[in-house]
């Protein structure tokens, strides 16, 4: 029997991409929260977009939902898009920064 955990959810998030930037949503730093209820097999994702005017937000939320709900361990995935705090490039992981050519040597709080 497989168990639902944060690592499994992150693996799926790394398969979801911003269609305008060739980086997955996890490494882009757009995922703010992952809440897992193992009893009800529900996952709640709180995410942002690189800009509030991004027209692909619903597409990305639906992609996350579809991929998570395809796992047998997940009955329901809820994806909420928020803009507080606003996304900034510093929120990217080092892997994401490297893919986009940003310097990772002057890290804040990492």
N, C-alpha and C positions, 0 to 999 in steps of 0.2 A: 504494500500500500504506500503510495506516494503522499508526501505531506506538502502542504502549501506553505511557502516561505518567501521572504523578501528577495532572496537570490534568484528564485525561479521567476518572480515578477520582473526583476531587473533584466534577466536574460531576454524576456519577451520585449521589454521596452527598448532594448538595444537592437531590435528588429523593426522598430517603428521609426520612420524618418520624416524630417521636415522636407517636403517636396522641393522647397526653394534653396535649401542648404544641404549639402551631401554629408550630413552628420546625423547619427541617431539621436532621438529625443533625450535619452539618458545622458549621453556625453555632451550634448548641447546645453545641458543644465536646465531644461524646461520642466523637469519633474520636481515638484516641491514636496510632495508627501505621498507615501504609500501606506495605506491602512488595510490590514488584513484581518478578516474575521474567519478563523478556521472552522468554527462551528457552523456558520451559515454558508461558508464557502464563498464569501463576497469580498471583493477587493475594491477599495476606493482610491482613486488617483487624483491628486490635485496638481495641476500643471499650469504653465503659462505659455505665452507665445513670445517670439522675439520682438514683435511690435503689436500694440492693441489693434491696429488696422489690418492685421494679417487675415486674409480671406480663407486660409487653409485650416483654421482652427478646428472647425467641425470635422473636417476630413481626418485630421490627426487624432482627435478624440475618438472618432468612430473606428479608426484603424487600431488604436490601443484596445478599445472595448472588444472588437471582433477577435483579435489575436488572443487576448486573455480568456475570453469566454470559450475559445476553442480547446482550452486545456480541460481535462476531465476533473481537475481539482477545483475549478472555479465555476460556480453557477451563475454569478452575476458580477459584472464589472461596471463601476460607475466612474466616469471621468468628468471632473469639474475643471473648467478653465477659469483662472483668476488672473488679475493684473496687479496684485499687491502681494509682495513687492514686485515692482517692475523688473523684468529680466535685464541683466547686464552681461556682457561678454565674460566677466570675471566668474560667473556662475558655471561656466563650462568646466568639465573635468580636464585634467592635463592631456588626456588622450584626444579630446575634442579640440583643445587649443592647438595641439600639434598638427592635427588633420587640416586645420584652417590656417596654419602658419603663424600662429601667435606664439610669443615667447612664454615659456613656462618657468623661467628662472626667477622672476620677481613675484613669487606667490604670496598672497595675503591669507593668513589664517589656515593654510593647508599643511 
